[in-house]
Amino acid sequence: MFYRQSIILFGFVVPFAICAAIVGGGVMLKSKTSASFLEKQSLFKNAENDRIGALGIEAQISKKRPHMDRWLSQVGKETSNSITSHLKQIGDSLPAKEFQQTAVEYPTNRGGFATASAQDSSQVRLAFRGTFRSVQLALAELESRMPQLQLQEFKIDPSGSSNSSLNFQLTYTAWEK
């Protein structure tokens, strides 16, 4: 009778409390481990999706790599020589009465789009006399051959010499390496 309280306390309550603490700790540890596993599984799925996406983008880019090399070599060439040679080739393919280059100018100061950019660039001013159709074809061909040209200013005036002939004045920003 004297020891009944001590037996109940140390024989049942304390072992039960210790067992409950061990079971509770195990349940907490299991839930933390499960949450960590689910988080890591989610991160792995995201990383795997990103890797597959990156492989897809790399496949698309690798198809365009020859074009990129060509464009980089084009941008690396001197703008004045490139424009002159391209305009000569284009002019030779068009009728002389319908397309005439009247001026080419390479201003040394930066202007237009180039003033707001740290990218190297130069300006090119071109002037033509010709029919709208022929000059439009020539400019489309020039811009196709030289994708680094960005049209900055474009002016069309009627020519005094002929009804079908127009005067064209253009300013391009030529982006360079």
Phi, psi and omega in degrees: 000328180287331186260002183301316181294318179292321179294317179296315182294306186273343182265333183237308187291309181297312177299323178295319179294319178295315178297319179296320178295318179294315179295316178299316177298320179295318178295317178297316179298318180295318181293320177296318179295318179296317179296318178297318179297315180296321178295315179293325177295318177297316178298320178296316179298318178297316180296322179293319176297318177297319180295317179294320176297318179296321177296321177296316179295319178298322178296319178293318181293321183296332176291332183264358183302318178299323178294321180296318178298318179295317180294319179295321177292325178295317180292330181286341180285157178290130187297315185297316179295319181296313181297317180299312182292320179294318179295326177294314179298318181293316180297326179292335182272351181250153178299137184296329180285338184261347183211118177223130175275125183254338180198148171223130182223140179238086179298144182274338181276151177279139179210172176064229183296330186293335181291336182261010185228149176272351179293139177295140180201167173220163178254149178225127175249127181237149176223138181224157170233131179170185178282156182301316183299312183293317180292323177298316177298317181296316181291322177297319179293318179298316181289334175288321180284332183233080183293349180279355177279135177234119182295128183249320183214142184215125183224134178236131177230150175291145179270140181285340186277334185211150179289323184271351184266142179233156173258131181242133174233126183230148171233127179245149165261123180255111181282138186231167176288000000 
